[in-house]
Amino acid sequence: MTFRTGPANLLTDVAGLRVGNASDAKLKSGVTAIICDEPAVASVQVLGGAPGTRETDLLEPHNSVEAINALVLSGGSAFGLDAASGVQAALREQGIGFQVRDNRIPIVPAAILFDLQNGGDKRWGRYPPYRELGYEAAMSAATSFDLGTAGAGAGALSAGLKGGLGSASTVLPNGVTVAALVGANPTGSVTVGETKHFWAAPFEIGDEFGGLGYPHPLPVDASDMRIKFREMAKAGANTTIAVIATDAVLSKAAAKRLAIAAHDGFARAIWPVHTPVDGDLIFSLATGRSKVPLDHDGAIDLYAAAGATMARAVARAVYLATPAENDLLPTWRDKFA
């Protein structure tokens, strides 16, 4: 099966989703808000050992809430969980949320990555700025948005290179779209050994992250573990957080399976991954806009494409990062291009 991208190669190729970014260059951190035009079926899978989350329990298939209004990816470690309050406030002002008698309650699960030790100024006073960044991100949500050093990826780092915000999409033969959005901040590396080649190379479409393929022959250090700042790794100063979305019609249990399958993309794009010092997490969303229910073969295609699409998004996050003042690590382009 030959994969092709959606029109923008972004998460918003899935109809019914908008994305907004907000960041602070001095802080070296930011927030990404994913807004659902209508409530969407959602779930989550956490495979990292050090997650930071809000409202993830309600996403389990055995729990009551069937659909959500938005998702938040944020920097700031535990402080960044405040970003969901800002997104929730923006949605409530617009009359969006779960109706309980006279009350509207926007359902906004969130996850954070650790970017506190990246050269930014974190002296924010009594309250961290993430609630306001979340509000700004939600209010700016659109079908077009920036990648690289933006939003939740504004302060991200990987082993040896700046991380970032990445996205990619895939259109399946049955017309269903699956797309990924990721804040890549892993303790591991996204490139093969000391080379410029991405682990995700086999899944690349065109030259979306350089068109380099794998190095040939593979370098002798290909299997060596490259770890971001050993002292930061010990502190759990990492985490890759993401969203995998589709316009297929999925149950909550099938959405859970989609999040599980998308973690294969982390494993194909980052080495090592899912460590005790990463809080690796993937949310899943199904808008149902295509009106296509999945048969057996369609489900296999969707879950396979989820991993491949996520791997591409991780590589694009690093490939598209841009330099900024007080950076601790070079960008991929500065180092290799």
Secondary structure as GFF3:
##gff-version 3
##sequence-region A 1 337
A	DSSP	three_ten_helix	11	13	.	.	.	ID=ss1
A	DSSP	beta_strand	17	24	.	.	.	ID=ss2
A	DSSP	beta_strand	29	46	.	.	.	ID=ss3
A	DSSP	beta_strand	53	54	.	.	.	ID=ss4
A	DSSP	three_ten_helix	57	59	.	.	.	ID=ss5
A	DSSP	beta_strand	67	74	.	.	.	ID=ss6
A	DSSP	three_ten_helix	77	82	.	.	.	ID=ss7
A	DSSP	alpha_helix	83	93	.	.	.	ID=ss8
A	DSSP	beta_strand	98	100	.	.	.	ID=ss9
A	DSSP	beta_strand	103	105	.	.	.	ID=ss10
A	DSSP	beta_strand	110	112	.	.	.	ID=ss11
A	DSSP	alpha_helix	130	139	.	.	.	ID=ss12
A	DSSP	three_ten_helix	151	153	.	.	.	ID=ss13
A	DSSP	beta_strand	164	171	.	.	.	ID=ss14
A	DSSP	beta_strand	177	184	.	.	.	ID=ss15
A	DSSP	three_ten_helix	201	203	.	.	.	ID=ss16
A	DSSP	alpha_helix	230	234	.	.	.	ID=ss17
A	DSSP	beta_strand	241	246	.	.	.	ID=ss18
A	DSSP	alpha_helix	252	269	.	.	.	ID=ss19
A	DSSP	beta_strand	281	286	.	.	.	ID=ss20
A	DSSP	alpha_helix	296	319	.	.	.	ID=ss21
A	DSSP	alpha_helix	332	336	.	.	.	ID=ss22
###
